[in-house]
Amino acid sequence: MRKPANLIYGVHDVPPLHVAALNGAQHVGLIAINLVYPLLVFRVVDAPVQLVTNLLAIGMLVLGAGTFLQGSRLGPVGSGYMCPATFTATYLGPSLLAAKIGGLPLVFGMTIFAGVLEAALAPLLNRLRSIFPPEISGLVIFMIGLSGGIAGLRSLFGAQAVPVSEVEWSVGAITLVTMAALNVWGKGMARMLCALIGLVTGYLAAAFGGLIDGSKIVAIDAAPWIGLPAFGEVSWSFDGSLAALFAIASIAAAMKAVGTITVCQRMNDADWVRPDMRSITRGVLADGAATVLAGVAGAVGTNTSTPSVGLAAATGVASRKVAFAIGTIFLLLGFFPKLPALLAVMPRPVIVAALLFAVSFIIINGLQVMGSRMLDARRTLVIGLSIIAGVAVEVFPLMAATAPKAMSSLIGSSLVFSALIALTLNLLFRLGVKKTAMLRVDGTQSDPKKIEDFMEAQGALWGARRDVIDRASFNLTQSIETIVDGCEPQGPLEIAATFDEFNLDLRVMYSGPPLELPEKRPSNEEIMASEEGQRRLAGFMLRRYADRVAATHKAGRSTILFHFDH
């Protein structure tokens, strides 16, 4: 990998200890926002404060272990990227329903089921690339950012929210402006720690404005400094009626992990062109294992932290050493209850400002991943209708209550609903798509416009990468021109274009002598001496444009294969 210019520390770089520790602290502060998800689940069952405190401490240990697992490469597990674990909204809807039906034992049991399913799905991802194409991964990333931003804003402006005071407006603005200003104009440590500095500034502004009241200070003071979480209070159960709902959430979590790790790859490699499925498979397996661990220990489902990856892109610090710092801090938080208590009282304007800062980068990354593929009418409808479906759930939260009973649980989450719509439409619209397309061109003159239109239309239909189609189109145009001028084909030329998620093959077939494709460039003297030297130069260049070439001649019929890796 070639490190991009905007990265200060890439995945394999080793930043100074203080840089890793301070960056880890700001990531923990950002991830701590998602503590609201287990808190909401625990609140449904009216869990006593002591139990909630204990389960949150256990959750911290789970996040620490999951982050270490993802950042390391232990056998077949772990992507090796700075991609920490977090509690996720993906499992929130299913977990709330499970809590209402069977209490926390059912939540923990179904969480184990979801984690096992995601881990089992991981080795199959390479074979399922056509079902989970990059544009759908980009859609999931986009919806995560959009839904996260809306969720944060709803906590301020929602119908059930306490009206926002002037002080909260000021604190939120100060926090967000500090983060954005340091990120855009800051240098060195100021830019790398822009989120942490913004959080500290927000806390100070909130304390000065009276947003951290006495009861919250008393709660922090009452929490012990050191405490060992109790694991004996956890039990498990299973309900088959919830299996489909948790299965869909598990698939959505796997897709989110695919998208997040894809962003990590893209962020760390200036020459990135396609997802590395080996790293993604290891990462999804680690993500599933972390969710299994969460269910076993007594926590809700976890997933890769897309806001953290967005923060890494913003600060330019993507070293996996930071992931180990994050994991260490979470493990320490699990044994120091006073620190989670401090995070738990983070004022809501500070939470929303930090969330909006991070999701800005998530949304753009999602758009970039979606835009890396050519989109025809089918794929445009897949993406467009799925986004509309997800946004509709966010704008009209009562949709779930008015939907058919079988669908109500699925519509409860914008991420799950939009991912389900995208997967369904993708499978439906794949019907009738031919993997091989044919084109006949005149053997007496080349028609570049006809060839370019053919490749453009097929590339969009297949959802191929723009750069591959552009390179293949240029190669094909040049090869046809060379064959027409130098090989004097008898009759029309036939072009067969074959595509799958890994390869693009172009076969040019005609009656006439084969086109020479030399591996060695002809000398300048040979090129100047005759047209034969010029044709050999053209053949040499055509070989270089493709990833692999082959030429055959049988019974007066020539076939040239140009292969492009996808």
KANOR-V493752 format. One record per pair of residues at least 12 apart in sequence whose C-alpha atoms are under 7 Angstrom apart, sorted by the first residue. I is the first residue (numbers start at 1). J is the second residue. D is the distance in whole Angstrom. If there is no record, write none. Layout:
I;J;D / I;J;D
This chain:
1;269;5 / 2;269;5 / 2;270;5 / 2;271;7 / 3;268;6 / 3;269;5 / 3;270;6 / 4;268;7 / 4;269;6 / 4;270;5 / 6;316;6 / 7;316;4 / 7;317;6 / 8;316;5 / 8;317;6 / 9;316;6 / 9;317;5 / 9;318;6 / 9;319;6 / 10;268;6 / 10;317;7 / 10;318;5 / 10;319;5 / 11;81;6 / 11;82;7 / 11;268;7 / 11;318;5 / 11;319;4 / 11;320;5 / 12;319;6 / 12;320;7 / 13;319;6 / 14;319;7 / 14;321;7 / 20;321;7 / 20;322;5 / 20;325;6 / 21;325;6 / 23;193;6 / 23;322;7 / 24;322;6 / 24;323;7 / 24;325;5 / 24;326;5 / 25;326;7 / 26;195;6 / 26;196;4 / 27;308;6 / 27;326;7 / 28;326;6 / 30;354;7 / 31;86;6 / 32;343;7 / 33;351;6 / 34;86;7 / 34;87;6 / 34;88;7 / 35;87;7 / 37;87;7 / 37;88;7 / 37;89;7 / 37;92;6 / 38;300;6 / 41;95;7 / 41;96;6 / 41;99;7 / 44;99;7 / 44;100;7 / 45;99;7 / 45;103;6 / 54;229;6 / 54;230;7 / 55;298;7 / 55;299;7 / 57;229;6 / 57;334;4 / 57;337;7 / 58;229;6 / 58;297;7 / 58;298;7 / 58;334;6 / 59;299;5 / 60;330;5 / 60;331;6 / 60;333;6 / 60;334;5 / 61;330;6 / 61;331;5 / 61;334;5 / 62;293;7 / 62;294;6 / 63;85;5 / 63;86;6 / 63;330;6 / 64;327;4 / 64;328;6 / 64;330;5 / 64;331;5 / 65;327;7 / 66;85;6 / 66;290;5 / 67;84;4 / 67;85;5 / 67;323;6 / 67;327;5 / 68;323;7 / 68;324;6 / 68;327;6 / 69;286;6 / 70;83;7 / 70;84;7 / 70;283;6 / 70;286;6 / 71;83;7 / 71;320;6 / 71;323;6 / 76;282;6 / 77;282;5 / 77;283;7 / 77;285;6 / 77;286;5 / 78;282;5 / 78;283;5 / 78;286;5 / 79;279;5 / 79;280;6 / 79;282;5 / 79;283;4 / 80;320;7 / 81;264;7 / 81;320;5 / 82;318;6 / 82;319;6 / 82;320;4 / 82;322;7 / 82;323;5 / 83;304;6 / 83;305;6 / 83;309;6 / 83;323;7 / 84;304;6 / 84;305;6 / 84;323;6 / 85;302;6 / 85;303;6 / 85;304;5 / 85;305;5 / 86;302;5 / 86;303;6 / 86;304;6 / 86;305;5 / 87;301;6 / 87;302;4 / 87;303;6 / 88;301;7 / 88;302;6 / 88;303;6 / 90;249;6 / 90;253;6 / 90;415;7 / 90;416;7 / 91;249;6 / 91;301;6 / 93;412;6 / 93;413;6 / 94;245;6 / 94;246;6 / 95;107;6 / 105;235;5 / 105;236;4 / 105;237;5 / 106;236;6 / 106;237;5 / 106;238;6 / 108;236;6 / 108;295;4 / 108;296;7 / 108;298;6 / 108;299;7 / 108;300;7 / 109;236;5 / 109;237;5 / 109;238;5 / 109;295;6 / 110;238;6 / 110;246;7 / 111;291;7 / 111;292;7 / 111;295;5 / 111;300;7 / 111;301;6 / 112;291;7 / 112;292;4 / 112;295;5 / 112;296;7 / 114;246;6 / 114;247;6 / 114;250;5 / 115;250;7 / 115;288;4 / 115;289;6 / 115;291;5 / 115;292;5 / 116;288;6 / 116;292;6 / 117;250;7 / 118;250;6 / 118;251;7 / 118;254;6 / 118;288;5 / 119;284;7 / 119;285;5 / 119;288;5 / 119;289;6 / 122;281;5 / 122;284;6 / 122;285;5 / 123;281;6 / 125;281;7 / 126;277;6 / 129;501;7 / 130;501;6 / 131;423;7 / 131;427;7 / 134;369;7 / 134;370;7 / 135;369;6 / 135;370;4 / 135;373;7 / 136;422;7 / 137;255;6 / 137;256;7 / 137;258;7 / 137;259;5 / 138;259;6 / 138;366;4 / 138;367;6 / 138;369;5 / 138;370;5 / 139;366;6 / 139;370;7 / 139;383;7 / 140;255;7 / 140;256;6 / 140;415;7 / 140;419;7 / 141;256;6 / 141;259;6 / 141;362;7 / 141;363;7 / 141;366;5 / 142;362;7 / 142;363;5 / 142;366;4 / 142;367;7 / 143;415;6 / 144;415;7 / 145;359;5 / 145;362;5 / 145;363;5 / 146;363;7 / 148;359;7 / 149;355;6 / 149;356;6 / 149;359;6 / 152;352;5 / 152;355;7 / 153;352;7 / 167;209;6 / 168;349;6 / 171;202;6 / 171;205;6 / 171;206;6 / 171;349;6 / 171;350;7 / 172;349;5 / 172;350;6 / 172;353;6 / 174;202;7 / 175;198;5 / 175;199;7 / 175;201;6 / 175;202;5 / 175;350;6 / 175;353;6 / 176;198;7 / 176;353;5 / 176;354;7 / 176;357;7 / 178;198;5 / 179;194;5 / 179;195;5 / 179;198;5 / 182;194;5 / 183;314;7 / 183;315;7 / 191;315;6 / 192;315;4 / 192;316;7 / 192;317;7 / 193;315;7 / 199;350;7 / 202;350;6 / 206;347;7 / 211;347;7 / 216;345;6 / 220;338;6 / 220;341;5 / 220;342;6 / 223;337;6 / 223;338;5 / 224;337;6 / 224;338;6 / 225;336;5 / 225;337;6 / 225;338;5 / 226;335;6 / 226;336;5 / 226;337;6 / 227;335;5 / 227;336;6 / 227;337;6 / 228;335;6 / 231;297;7 / 234;298;6 / 245;410;7 / 248;416;7 / 249;416;6 / 252;416;6 / 252;419;6 / 253;303;6 / 254;284;6 / 257;284;6 / 257;303;7 / 257;304;6 / 258;280;6 / 258;284;7 / 260;304;7 / 260;306;6 / 261;280;6 / 262;275;6 / 263;365;7 / 264;309;7 / 267;313;7 / 287;303;6 / 287;304;7 / 290;302;7 / 306;362;7 / 307;358;5 / 307;359;6 / 307;362;7 / 310;358;6 / 310;359;7 / 310;361;5 / 310;362;5 / 311;358;6 / 372;465;6 / 372;466;7 / 373;463;6 / 373;464;6 / 373;465;5 / 373;466;6 / 374;459;6 / 374;460;5 / 374;463;5 / 374;464;6 / 374;465;6 / 374;466;6 / 375;460;5 / 375;461;7 / 375;463;6 / 376;460;5 / 376;461;5 / 378;429;6 / 382;422;5 / 382;425;6 / 382;426;6 / 383;422;7 / 386;418;5 / 386;421;6 / 386;422;5 / 387;418;6 / 389;417;7 / 389;418;6 / 390;414;4 / 390;415;6 / 390;417;6 / 390;418;5 / 391;414;7 / 393;411;7 / 393;414;5 / 394;414;6 / 400;412;5 / 435;498;6 / 435;499;5 / 435;500;7 / 436;496;7 / 436;497;5 / 436;498;4 / 436;499;7 / 437;496;6 / 437;497;5 / 437;498;7 / 438;495;6 / 438;496;5 / 438;497;6 / 439;494;6 / 439;495;5 / 439;496;7 / 440;492;6 / 440;493;6 / 440;494;5 / 440;495;6 / 441;492;6 / 441;493;5 / 441;494;7 / 442;492;5 / 442;493;6 / 443;484;6 / 443;489;6 / 443;490;7 / 443;491;6 / 443;492;4 / 443;493;6 / 444;484;6 / 445;484;6 / 446;480;6 / 446;481;5 / 446;484;7 / 448;477;6 / 451;477;7 / 452;473;6 / 455;469;7 / 455;473;6 / 468;566;7 / 475;542;6 / 475;545;6 / 479;542;7 / 483;515;7 / 486;535;7 / 487;512;6 / 487;513;6 / 487;515;7 / 488;512;7 / 489;510;6 / 489;511;6 / 489;512;5 / 490;511;5 / 490;512;6 / 491;511;7 / 492;510;7 / 493;508;7 / 493;509;6 / 493;510;5 / 494;508;6 / 494;509;5 / 494;510;6 / 495;507;6 / 495;508;5 / 495;509;6 / 496;508;7 / 501;566;7 / 502;565;6 / 502;566;5 / 503;564;6 / 503;565;5 / 503;566;5 / 504;563;6 / 504;564;5 / 504;565;6 / 504;566;7 / 505;561;7 / 505;562;6 / 505;563;5 / 505;564;6 / 506;561;6 / 506;562;5 / 506;563;6 / 507;559;7 / 507;560;6 / 507;561;5 / 507;562;6 / 508;559;6 / 508;560;5 / 508;561;7 / 509;558;6 / 509;559;5 / 509;560;7 / 510;557;6 / 510;558;6 / 510;559;7 / 511;556;6 / 511;557;5 / 511;558;6 / 512;556;6 / 512;557;6 / 512;558;6 / 513;558;7 / 514;553;6 / 514;558;5 / 516;536;6 / 516;539;6 / 517;536;7 / 517;539;4 / 517;540;5 / 517;543;6 / 518;536;7 / 518;539;6 / 518;540;5 / 519;540;6 / 520;540;7 / 521;537;6 / 521;540;6 / 522;536;7 / 522;537;6 / 546;562;6 / 546;563;6 / 546;564;6 / 547;563;6 / 547;564;5 / 547;565;7 / 548;562;6 / 548;563;5 / 548;564;7 / 549;561;5 / 549;562;5 / 549;563;6 / 550;562;7
